[in-house]
Every structure is written in C-alpha cells, then in structure tokens.
Amino acid sequence: MKWKAALHYKGEASVIGAKSPFFLSAKGHSDPIAELNAAIDALKSDPNAQCKYPARLDLLLKQGAIELNDLPSATCDDYQTYLRKVPFDRVYIVFVAEDHSAAESQMGHTILKIAGEDDQNITREHSFSFMALMRENGNFTRYISAVFDGTEGSYVLAPYAKTIETYIYGANRSLWEFEIILSDEAKERLRKHLWELKETPILYQFITHNCNTAIEAILNAADGRYADDKHWLFATPVEYLQLLEERDLIGDISVRPSAIDKVYFAQNRSFYPLNAPSASRVSVHIFDGGFTIEAMPNYRDMRSVANASAIEVENKLIEIAALYENDKAYLERLDLIAMKTIADFTNAGSSKLFRLGVETSGRDRLSPFAEWGRGAGIAPFEGVLLYAMPRVGFAQGKRANLYAAIETGAIARVGTRSKILINYTRFFDVNKDYRGFEGELNAHIVFAPTKDYDISVAYRSRFDRDDRFEPFDRGDRNGRDRLSIGASVYF
C-alpha cells in the first residue's frame, strides 16, 4: 500500500473531502506529507490511534517511518473483535441493478461483499459500502445537492443478509456478484483499510466521490491493479467492472435476481449489465441542409442496441444536442437529467419518464423545462414492445407554457445487433403557438457492428395545427421533416 493511495488521492488531492475526520491533519486532504507527520505523531503518542488506524500503522512500519518500540502499549479490543468476526477469505464487487424510478440510483450501486469462515468455522458474509445518507428513493432536492454541493455520506459495514433484504426484497433490484482476484497480502491490507473507513462521516458527491469512486479508491489502496487510470471524467459502476474484466481481475460471477428478473430469466431472456456500451457517446446525424451533433457524457441511451438489461432503459446525466442548418448553429437541447423506462407491465410494472433541461421552443428561444410521465407497455411478441406514455410538463420561454402529451410507440429488436424505434407524440399546449407544431413522429433504425459504435437512419416529422398530417412549412427550422443518416461512437 502506498501512502497517497491509502489516503484516496487522485492527482494532487484526495477524493475524500477536506473536512472529513478521516484525516489527522487539517491539510491532509491536499498535503500527504502533513498527513504523514500527523499520523506518526498520533501513533507515537496515543494508544487509541493504533486501534483506529491499523492500515496506516502497518504501512509506516513496513516503510521504516516508525519503529515498534516507539509505540505505546495498546489492546484494541474492538478491532480484535472485528478481525474475528469479519473474515476476508473471498472478496466481491456487487453491482446493485439500477433503480429506474429514482434519480440518485439511475446508474446502479456498487458495494463490496466480504465472505469467509471465522475462527469457529462459521461462514460469514458482510457488505461494505459508501452511500449518501438519504432514502433510496430520496428527495429530489437532496439528489441535486449531491450532484452540485455534496451531501452527508458514510462507509457502512453490515451483514450481507441485510443487503439482500434491502435490495432484492425491498427495492426489487438484482445483485450481480463479481468475485475479484486479490492476494492474501492484499486482502489483509483491505481488511485493515476498511476498519479505518468504517462509520467515518465523509462527503458524498455524485460526480467526484460516489459509491463507485469510493470502491475504486479502497481497492487501489489494497492493490494498485485496481486503480482506474482509463476514464477521463469518471466511471459508472458498470464501466469500472468492465475495466476490471479487461484486466482479468474478475473470477466467478453470479446473480441473485429480483422477482422481476426471475421472470425474465425463466423466459430465457438473456441480459448482462457488463454488455452495456461505454457511458460517454458522441453522435453525428447528417441531413439535407445541415447536421446535428449530440454529446452524452454519461450513461445510457434508449437507442443503444447492447442487451444490458431486461427492459428498455434511457438514463442520462447531461446530454447536449446542437444543430447546424441554413448556415446557422443552434443549441437544440440540453438534458441535465433524462430518465425513461419502457417495460412490459405484466412483468415489470409501469413505464416511467422524467426530464429536466433546456430546449429550443418556437423558433430560436431557449426554454427551461421539466417533464414527468407514467405509462405502460406490452410485449405481444418476443423482441417487440408496444407502449403508451402520457406525460405532463412545464416550459418557460417568453411565456410560461403548461402542456400535456401522449407518446405512443414501438421498439423492436432485430437479432442481436439491430433495433427499430418508432413513436408519435401529440402535444396539448396551453399556449397554442408555443411549439409551432402539435405532433411529432420519430423513427430510428440502428445497427451496431459492436457495442462501441453504431450507425443509424432517422426520420422526424412535425405536424402543424391546421392539418395534423401535413408537415410544417419547410422553411421553418422547427417544423421541417427530416431524414438523416448518422453514427455514434461510445467511449
């Protein structure tokens, strides 16, 4: 274990917040030498420091920064009880499947599972996780706070049976268990390191210090092969597991399915979270007279062909869509959050939608908007899903606009590499000239040679108010029907 890794440093600072009691020095967040000196002073002067910081003590002893005869006598009863009751024979990363109804859980969740036989040869299993201290289906305001400011978080050690009860039975979310490959020495380092973190209040930040970055930092402290030096922004839980799979650091894989997923497995529907494409994507679509560019820093698009989950899912954290047409460039849409699930209600209940962002309304106005929907789908044939999604929304341009809409559509998977999506949305705006159109038809045909890129043909037509079946005047940028050809790259 290296000293900066033990402090969860990423670059020049730790991903653990500066005010956390994890640090012994007030400068420990950004000054590893100050933290080193503070740790040496504490270990030499306070017997309780040996009990609280066994990983740091072990590292400093091995590096010769401190000698055993420099240390006061300590018994550490609580720590010794932990060593007896929490065996580390096997270590797993557990991926908790996404909760598509909760913004804070839209990327899933990762925890450590620690298993083994104690000194009485009794098999014990524990979970260790870092999480925001809010309800799983938490207040949306607290989610926004976690994204931008951070919220209270903590590392929690608990019996694994409680984790099963919470997620599988309480939240209907499957647990995918990935055993990871660690030497005995690395497991012992991990064991000591988790004790230092347990029940320590640490700021949870959705972007920089979430469940996944915490697990990555913990494992890096035990074994440098688990450091994520690939992803330029941050990795989702699935992306981090994909990286470990590439490095051959994953052994046995098993799943504890939720009630919903048990139905799909019984129907021989094959899906696997690590089939998901990379979470960042850039798409370009070219049409007569212009082109569009979409950039999605994070997560999953409905148009993705990859078979990663049993239902059709769209989870986005920031997507930018720009349009160039008639020698002008426009910001067409900025989705801050976009969540959409289309599910067979006979197995998985209702379909859901939530969007928050900015979009072009009328001709050139940018309007903030929020939209919520709830609907139902049905799968009359294998690989085909029909659905209806009523929704309501609010947008604020030069004038406020409340609206309702009904989206109907179909999604069909053709083999393992192709997908067809068709939908029609009818809008009912309070301000009847707000959009400049009342209906929108969209169709996509997507072919994915690999999960990392795809090519597609898309058609969109918008209909005016006087005649629903006649496209708007071709001179109107927002009303124009459009046939485009494009490609997406996931990275």
C-alpha positions as CSV (number, residue, x, y, z in Angstrom):
1,M,0.0,0.0,0.0
2,K,1.4,3.4,-1.0
3,W,0.8,6.4,1.3
4,K,-1.2,8.5,-1.2
5,A,-3.3,5.5,-2.2
6,A,-4.1,4.9,1.5
7,L,-5.4,8.5,1.6
8,H,-7.5,8.0,-1.6
9,Y,-5.5,10.6,-3.6
10,K,-6.5,11.2,-7.2
11,G,-3.9,13.5,-8.6
12,E,-2.9,16.3,-6.2
13,A,-5.7,15.8,-3.7
14,S,-7.8,13.1,-2.0
15,V,-11.3,12.4,-3.3
16,I,-12.3,12.4,0.4
17,G,-13.5,15.9,1.3
18,A,-11.1,18.2,3.2
19,K,-13.2,18.4,6.3
20,S,-13.6,14.7,6.9
21,P,-12.4,13.3,10.2
22,F,-10.7,10.6,8.1
23,F,-7.7,13.0,8.1
24,L,-5.5,13.6,11.1
25,S,-4.0,16.8,9.7
26,A,-6.1,19.8,8.7
27,K,-4.1,19.8,5.5
28,G,-4.3,16.0,4.9
29,H,-6.8,16.4,2.0
30,S,-4.1,18.0,-0.2
31,D,-0.8,17.6,1.7
32,P,0.2,13.9,2.1
33,I,3.4,14.9,4.0
34,A,1.4,16.8,6.6
35,E,-0.9,13.8,7.0
36,L,2.2,11.5,7.3
37,N,3.7,13.6,10.1
38,A,0.3,13.9,11.9
39,A,-0.1,10.1,11.6
40,I,3.4,9.4,13.1
41,D,2.8,11.8,15.9
42,A,-0.6,10.3,16.7
43,L,0.7,6.7,16.6
44,K,3.6,7.5,18.9
45,S,1.6,9.4,21.5
46,D,-1.9,7.9,21.5
47,P,-2.6,4.1,22.0
48,N,-6.1,4.6,20.5
49,A,-4.5,5.7,17.2
50,Q,-3.1,2.2,16.7
51,C,-6.5,0.8,17.2
52,K,-8.2,3.3,14.8
53,Y,-5.6,3.4,12.1
54,P,-4.2,-0.2,11.7
55,A,-3.6,0.2,7.9
56,R,-1.6,3.3,8.3
57,L,0.4,1.8,11.2
58,D,1.2,-1.3,9.1
59,L,2.3,0.8,6.1
60,L,4.5,3.1,8.2
61,L,6.1,0.1,10.0
62,K,6.9,-1.6,6.7
63,Q,8.3,1.6,5.2
64,G,10.5,2.2,8.3
65,A,8.9,5.5,9.1
66,I,8.1,4.3,12.6
67,E,9.5,1.5,14.9
68,L,7.6,-0.8,17.2
69,N,9.5,0.3,20.2
70,D,8.3,3.9,19.5
71,L,4.7,2.8,20.1
72,P,2.8,2.8,23.4
73,S,1.0,-0.4,24.5
74,A,-2.5,-0.9,23.1
75,T,-5.1,-3.7,23.4
76,C,-7.6,-2.7,20.7
77,D,-10.5,-4.9,21.8
78,D,-13.0,-3.6,19.2
79,Y,-10.5,-4.1,16.4
80,Q,-9.7,-7.6,17.5
81,T,-13.4,-8.5,17.6
82,Y,-13.7,-7.1,14.0
83,L,-10.8,-9.4,12.9
84,R,-12.5,-12.4,14.4
85,K,-16.0,-11.7,13.1
86,V,-15.3,-10.4,9.6
87,P,-13.2,-13.0,7.7
88,F,-11.7,-11.9,4.4
89,D,-11.3,-15.2,2.5
90,R,-13.3,-14.0,-0.5
91,V,-14.0,-10.5,-1.8
92,Y,-16.6,-9.5,-4.3
93,I,-17.8,-6.3,-6.0
94,V,-21.6,-6.4,-6.0
95,F,-23.4,-4.4,-8.7
96,V,-26.9,-3.5,-7.5
97,A,-29.0,-3.1,-10.6
98,E,-30.3,0.3,-11.5
99,D,-33.5,1.7,-9.9
100,H,-35.1,3.4,-12.9
101,S,-37.6,5.3,-10.7
102,A,-35.0,7.1,-8.6
103,A,-32.6,9.8,-10.0
104,E,-29.9,9.0,-7.4
105,S,-29.9,5.3,-8.3
106,Q,-30.1,5.6,-12.1
107,M,-26.6,4.2,-12.6
108,G,-26.9,1.4,-10.1
109,H,-24.8,1.0,-7.0
110,T,-21.6,-0.9,-6.1
111,I,-20.7,-2.4,-2.8
112,L,-18.1,-4.8,-1.5
113,K,-19.1,-8.3,-0.3
114,I,-16.6,-9.9,2.1
115,A,-17.0,-13.6,2.9
116,G,-15.2,-16.4,4.7
117,E,-15.1,-18.7,7.7
118,D,-14.4,-17.3,11.1
119,D,-12.4,-18.9,13.9
120,Q,-15.4,-21.2,14.7
121,N,-15.6,-22.3,11.0
122,I,-18.9,-20.4,10.6
123,T,-19.4,-18.9,7.2
124,R,-19.9,-15.1,7.5
125,E,-20.8,-12.6,4.8
126,H,-20.7,-8.8,5.2
127,S,-21.2,-5.9,2.9
128,F,-19.2,-2.7,2.9
129,S,-20.5,0.3,1.0
130,F,-20.2,4.1,0.7
131,M,-23.5,5.8,0.3
132,A,-25.3,9.1,0.6
133,L,-27.3,9.2,3.8
134,M,-30.7,9.6,2.2
135,R,-33.6,7.3,1.4
136,E,-33.0,5.0,-1.6
137,N,-35.9,6.7,-3.3
138,G,-34.7,10.0,-1.9
139,N,-35.8,13.6,-2.1
140,F,-35.0,15.0,-5.5
141,T,-33.7,18.3,-3.9
142,R,-31.2,16.2,-2.0
143,Y,-30.2,14.5,-5.2
144,I,-29.5,17.9,-6.8
145,S,-27.5,18.8,-3.7
146,A,-25.4,15.6,-4.1
147,V,-24.7,16.5,-7.7
148,F,-23.6,20.1,-7.1
149,D,-22.6,20.6,-3.5
150,G,-22.3,17.1,-1.9
151,T,-24.4,15.6,0.9
152,E,-23.6,13.7,4.0
153,G,-22.2,10.2,3.4
154,S,-20.7,7.3,5.3
155,Y,-18.9,4.0,4.9
156,V,-21.1,1.2,6.3
157,L,-20.3,-2.3,7.3
158,A,-23.4,-4.6,7.6
159,P,-24.4,-8.2,7.4
160,Y,-24.8,-9.2,3.8
161,A,-28.2,-10.7,4.6
162,K,-29.4,-7.2,5.3
163,T,-28.2,-6.1,1.9
164,I,-30.1,-8.9,0.3
165,E,-33.2,-7.9,2.2
166,T,-32.9,-4.2,1.4
167,Y,-32.3,-4.5,-2.4
168,I,-33.8,-7.8,-3.6
169,Y,-36.9,-7.9,-1.5
170,G,-37.2,-4.2,-0.5
171,A,-36.3,-2.5,-3.8
172,N,-36.7,-5.3,-6.3
173,R,-33.2,-4.9,-7.6
174,S,-31.0,-7.7,-8.6
175,L,-27.5,-8.2,-7.1
176,W,-24.7,-9.2,-9.5
177,E,-21.7,-10.6,-7.6
178,F,-18.3,-10.4,-9.2
179,E,-15.5,-12.2,-7.2
180,I,-12.3,-10.2,-7.5
181,I,-8.8,-11.6,-7.6
182,L,-6.6,-10.4,-4.6
183,S,-3.6,-11.9,-3.0
184,D,-3.7,-12.8,0.7
185,E,-1.5,-9.8,1.5
186,A,-3.9,-7.5,-0.5
187,K,-6.9,-9.0,1.4
188,E,-5.2,-8.2,4.7
189,R,-4.4,-4.6,3.6
190,L,-8.0,-4.3,2.6
191,R,-9.2,-5.7,5.9
192,K,-7.3,-3.1,7.8
193,H,-8.2,-0.3,5.5
194,L,-11.9,-0.9,5.8
195,W,-11.7,-0.6,9.6
196,E,-10.2,2.9,9.2
197,L,-13.1,3.9,7.0
198,K,-16.0,2.3,8.8
199,E,-18.6,4.7,10.1
200,T,-16.5,7.7,9.2
201,P,-18.6,10.7,8.0
202,I,-17.4,11.6,4.6
203,L,-19.0,13.9,2.0
204,Y,-20.8,12.1,-0.8
205,Q,-20.6,13.9,-4.2
206,F,-22.4,12.4,-7.1
207,I,-19.7,13.2,-9.6
208,T,-16.4,13.0,-7.8
209,H,-16.9,10.8,-4.8
210,N,-19.7,8.4,-5.2
211,C,-20.1,4.7,-4.4
212,N,-18.0,3.7,-7.4
213,T,-15.1,6.1,-7.0
214,A,-15.0,5.1,-3.3
215,I,-14.8,1.4,-4.1
216,E,-12.1,2.0,-6.7
217,A,-10.1,4.0,-4.2
218,I,-10.5,1.3,-1.5
219,L,-9.3,-1.4,-3.8
220,N,-6.4,0.7,-5.1
221,A,-5.3,1.1,-1.5
222,A,-5.0,-2.7,-1.3
223,D,-3.7,-3.5,-4.8
224,G,-2.6,-0.9,-7.4
225,R,-4.0,-3.0,-10.3
226,Y,-7.5,-1.8,-9.3
227,A,-6.7,1.9,-10.0
228,D,-8.9,3.4,-12.7
229,D,-6.5,5.3,-15.0
230,K,-8.6,4.9,-18.1
231,H,-11.7,7.1,-17.7
232,W,-11.2,10.8,-18.3
233,L,-14.2,12.1,-16.4
234,F,-15.5,9.4,-14.0
235,A,-16.6,5.8,-14.4
236,T,-20.0,4.4,-13.8
237,P,-20.2,1.2,-11.7
238,V,-20.6,-0.8,-14.9
239,E,-17.7,0.9,-16.6
240,Y,-15.4,0.1,-13.7
241,L,-16.4,-3.5,-13.7
242,Q,-15.8,-3.7,-17.4
243,L,-12.3,-2.3,-16.8
244,L,-11.6,-5.0,-14.2
245,E,-12.9,-7.6,-16.7
246,E,-10.5,-6.3,-19.3
247,R,-7.6,-6.7,-16.8
248,D,-8.6,-10.3,-15.9
249,L,-9.2,-9.3,-12.3
250,I,-12.7,-10.9,-12.1
251,G,-13.2,-14.5,-11.2
252,D,-16.6,-16.2,-10.6
253,I,-19.8,-14.3,-11.5
254,S,-23.2,-15.0,-10.1
255,V,-26.5,-13.2,-9.8
256,R,-29.2,-13.0,-7.1
257,P,-32.2,-12.0,-9.2
258,S,-35.1,-9.8,-8.1
259,A,-38.6,-11.1,-8.5
260,I,-38.9,-9.2,-11.9
261,D,-35.6,-10.6,-13.2
262,K,-36.5,-14.1,-12.1
263,V,-39.4,-13.9,-14.6
264,Y,-37.2,-12.8,-17.4
265,F,-34.6,-15.5,-16.7
266,A,-37.4,-18.1,-16.7
267,Q,-38.3,-16.8,-20.1
268,N,-34.7,-17.4,-21.3
269,R,-34.2,-13.6,-21.9
270,S,-30.5,-13.1,-21.9
271,F,-29.1,-9.8,-20.5
272,Y,-26.0,-8.9,-18.6
273,P,-25.1,-5.5,-17.2
274,L,-21.5,-5.5,-18.5
275,N,-22.9,-5.8,-22.0
276,A,-23.7,-2.0,-21.8
277,P,-21.7,0.3,-24.1
278,S,-19.3,2.8,-22.6
279,A,-21.2,5.6,-20.9
280,S,-19.8,8.5,-23.0
281,R,-21.1,9.0,-26.5
282,V,-20.8,11.3,-29.5
283,S,-23.4,11.1,-32.3
284,V,-23.5,12.9,-35.7
285,H,-26.5,12.9,-38.0
286,I,-26.4,14.5,-41.4
287,F,-29.5,15.6,-43.3
288,D,-30.3,17.8,-46.3
289,G,-29.1,21.3,-45.4
290,G,-27.4,20.6,-42.1
291,F,-26.4,18.2,-39.3
292,T,-26.9,17.6,-35.7
293,I,-24.3,16.7,-33.0
294,E,-25.2,15.0,-29.7
295,A,-22.7,14.5,-26.9
296,M,-23.6,12.5,-23.8
297,P,-21.0,12.4,-21.1
298,N,-22.8,9.9,-19.0
299,Y,-24.8,6.8,-19.2
300,R,-27.3,5.0,-21.4
301,D,-29.4,5.9,-24.4
302,M,-32.6,4.2,-25.5
303,R,-31.2,3.8,-29.0
304,S,-28.3,1.6,-27.7
305,V,-28.6,-1.9,-29.1
306,A,-26.5,-3.5,-26.3
307,N,-28.5,-6.1,-24.3
308,A,-27.6,-4.9,-20.8
309,S,-31.0,-5.0,-19.0
310,A,-34.3,-6.8,-19.3
311,I,-36.2,-3.6,-20.0
312,E,-35.7,-0.7,-22.4
313,V,-33.8,2.0,-20.5
314,E,-32.6,5.5,-21.0
315,N,-30.6,7.2,-18.2
316,K,-28.7,10.3,-19.0
317,L,-26.8,12.8,-16.8
318,I,-26.2,15.7,-19.2
319,E,-26.7,15.4,-23.0
320,I,-26.1,18.3,-25.4
321,A,-27.7,18.4,-28.8
322,A,-26.5,21.1,-31.3
323,L,-28.0,21.8,-34.7
324,Y,-26.4,23.4,-37.8
325,E,-28.9,24.4,-40.5
326,N,-29.3,27.2,-43.0
327,D,-25.8,28.5,-42.2
328,K,-26.7,28.9,-38.5
329,A,-25.7,26.9,-35.4
330,Y,-28.2,26.4,-32.6
331,L,-28.3,24.7,-29.2
332,E,-31.3,22.4,-29.8
333,R,-31.5,20.7,-26.4
334,L,-29.6,20.3,-23.1
335,D,-30.9,17.5,-20.9
336,L,-29.5,17.8,-17.4
337,I,-31.3,14.6,-16.4
338,A,-33.2,12.3,-18.6
339,M,-34.7,9.1,-17.2
340,K,-37.0,6.8,-19.3
341,T,-38.0,3.2,-19.0
342,I,-40.3,1.2,-21.3
343,A,-41.3,-2.0,-19.6
344,D,-43.8,-4.9,-20.1
345,F,-46.3,-4.1,-17.4
346,T,-47.2,-7.7,-17.0
347,N,-43.7,-8.4,-15.5
348,A,-42.1,-5.1,-14.6
349,G,-44.9,-2.7,-13.9
350,S,-45.4,0.8,-15.3
351,S,-43.1,2.7,-17.6
352,K,-41.7,6.0,-16.4
353,L,-40.2,9.2,-17.7
354,F,-38.5,12.3,-16.1
355,R,-36.6,15.0,-17.9
356,L,-35.1,18.3,-16.8
357,G,-33.2,20.7,-19.0
358,V,-33.3,23.4,-21.7
359,E,-34.7,23.1,-25.2
360,T,-35.4,25.3,-28.2
361,S,-39.1,26.4,-28.4
362,G,-40.8,28.2,-31.2
363,R,-38.1,29.3,-33.5
364,D,-35.0,30.4,-31.6
365,R,-36.0,30.7,-27.9
366,L,-34.2,28.6,-25.3
367,S,-36.7,27.4,-22.6
368,P,-36.0,25.6,-19.4
369,F,-38.4,22.6,-19.0
370,A,-39.3,19.8,-16.7
371,E,-41.4,16.8,-17.7
372,W,-42.8,13.8,-16.0
373,G,-44.6,10.8,-17.4
374,R,-46.0,7.4,-16.4
375,G,-47.3,4.7,-18.9
376,A,-47.5,1.1,-19.8
377,G,-46.0,-1.3,-22.3
378,I,-46.8,-4.8,-23.5
379,A,-44.7,-7.3,-25.4
380,P,-47.1,-9.1,-27.8
381,F,-44.1,-10.9,-29.5
382,E,-40.6,-11.8,-28.4
383,G,-38.4,-8.8,-29.1
384,V,-41.3,-6.4,-29.7
385,L,-42.6,-3.8,-27.2
386,L,-45.6,-1.6,-27.7
387,Y,-46.2,1.3,-25.3
388,A,-48.2,4.4,-24.4
389,M,-46.7,7.2,-22.2
390,P,-48.9,10.1,-21.1
391,R,-46.9,12.9,-19.6
392,V,-47.1,16.5,-18.4
393,G,-44.6,19.3,-18.4
394,F,-43.8,22.9,-17.9
395,A,-41.5,25.1,-20.1
396,Q,-40.6,28.8,-19.6
397,G,-39.8,30.8,-22.8
398,K,-41.0,34.3,-23.3
399,R,-44.3,33.0,-21.9
400,A,-44.9,30.1,-19.5
401,N,-46.3,27.0,-21.0
402,L,-48.0,24.1,-19.3
403,Y,-48.6,21.1,-21.5
404,A,-49.7,17.5,-21.7
405,A,-48.6,15.0,-24.2
406,I,-49.3,11.4,-25.2
407,E,-46.5,9.4,-26.6
408,T,-47.2,6.0,-28.3
409,G,-44.6,3.8,-29.9
410,A,-43.0,0.5,-30.6
411,I,-39.5,-0.8,-30.0
412,A,-38.3,-3.9,-31.8
413,R,-35.0,-5.8,-31.6
414,V,-34.0,-7.5,-34.8
415,G,-31.4,-10.1,-34.0
416,T,-28.6,-9.1,-31.6
417,R,-27.3,-6.1,-33.5
418,S,-30.3,-4.1,-34.7
419,K,-33.1,-2.1,-33.2
420,I,-36.1,-0.2,-34.6
421,L,-37.8,2.6,-32.6
422,I,-40.9,4.4,-33.7
423,N,-43.0,6.9,-31.7
424,Y,-45.6,9.6,-32.2
425,T,-46.2,12.3,-29.6
426,R,-49.3,14.5,-29.6
427,F,-48.9,17.8,-27.6
428,F,-51.6,19.8,-25.9
429,D,-50.1,23.2,-25.1
430,V,-51.7,25.9,-23.0
431,N,-50.1,28.5,-25.3
432,K,-51.1,27.1,-28.6
433,D,-48.4,28.7,-30.6
434,Y,-45.7,27.8,-28.2
435,R,-44.0,25.0,-30.1
436,G,-45.2,25.8,-33.6
437,F,-46.4,22.2,-34.0
438,E,-48.7,19.8,-32.3
439,G,-47.5,16.4,-33.3
440,E,-44.1,14.8,-33.8
441,L,-43.2,11.5,-35.4
442,N,-39.8,9.9,-34.9
443,A,-38.4,6.7,-36.3
444,H,-34.9,5.2,-35.9
445,I,-33.3,2.1,-37.4
446,V,-30.0,1.4,-35.6
447,F,-27.3,-1.2,-36.5
448,A,-24.4,-1.8,-34.1
449,P,-21.5,-3.8,-35.5
450,T,-20.0,-3.7,-32.0
451,K,-21.2,-2.3,-28.7
452,D,-18.8,0.6,-29.1
453,Y,-20.3,2.2,-32.2
454,D,-23.4,2.1,-34.3
455,I,-24.9,3.6,-37.5
456,S,-28.5,4.7,-37.9
457,V,-31.1,6.1,-40.2
458,A,-33.6,8.5,-38.5
459,Y,-36.7,10.3,-39.7
460,R,-38.6,13.0,-37.9
461,S,-41.7,15.0,-39.0
462,R,-43.6,17.7,-37.1
463,F,-47.2,18.5,-37.9
464,D,-49.0,21.8,-37.7
465,R,-52.3,22.6,-36.0
466,D,-54.5,23.1,-39.0
467,D,-53.7,19.8,-40.7
468,R,-52.1,17.1,-38.5
469,F,-51.0,15.1,-41.5
470,E,-49.1,17.8,-43.4
471,P,-45.6,18.6,-42.4
472,F,-44.9,22.2,-41.4
473,D,-43.5,24.6,-43.9
474,R,-40.0,23.5,-45.0
475,G,-38.7,27.0,-44.3
476,D,-39.4,26.6,-40.6
477,R,-36.5,25.0,-38.8
478,N,-38.6,23.5,-36.0
479,G,-41.3,22.2,-38.2
480,R,-39.3,20.7,-41.0
481,D,-39.5,17.0,-41.7
482,R,-36.0,15.5,-41.6
483,L,-34.4,12.3,-42.9
484,S,-30.8,11.8,-41.6
485,I,-28.0,9.3,-41.6
486,G,-25.7,9.1,-38.6
487,A,-23.2,7.3,-36.5
488,S,-22.5,7.1,-32.8
489,V,-19.2,6.3,-31.0
490,Y,-19.2,5.2,-27.4
491,F,-16.0,5.7,-25.3
